[in-house]
Amino acid sequence: MKITTDAPSTEERRPVDFEEDDGLEIIGKHDPGAQLGAAGWGFFLIWLGIVFWADLGMGLALIGMGIITLAAQFARRLAKLRLEGFWIGAAALFMAGGTWDLLNISLPLAPLLLVAAGLMLIVGVVSGAHPHRRHR
């Protein structure tokens, strides 16, 4: 049994020239948000490498991650892009966790953050600042 395909053989294929304007666009090539995101992840990974290499500890690692995350949002703001609330919240949590670790506070942080987040949601709904919408 012989199987054939309509695909061109290796000799018949020509390399794709991304320089010619054929209407195709590489994702992120001209998207400042994607470029800032990639740069942010680059700084994030470099920071983690430095932290592990120099054994700086979890507290400094988290604070640095929070600073890098906030810097990425500041860069988005300068580029007139929409701020990302999730990453601003993540930066706040990184910095809170890092500060908690550096100060050696004996209270567990996670339960306090969960209670605070729950209270913020309830206050937002009760005050009308967080409208609850139903999707139909």
ABEGO torsion letter per residue (X at the ends): XBBBBABBBAAABBBBBAABBAGBBBBGAABAAAAAAAAAAAAAAAAAAAAAAAGAEAAAAAAAAAAAAAAAAAAAAAAGBBBBAAAAAAAAAAAAAAAAAAAGBABBAAAAAAAAAAAAAAAAAAAGABBBBBBX
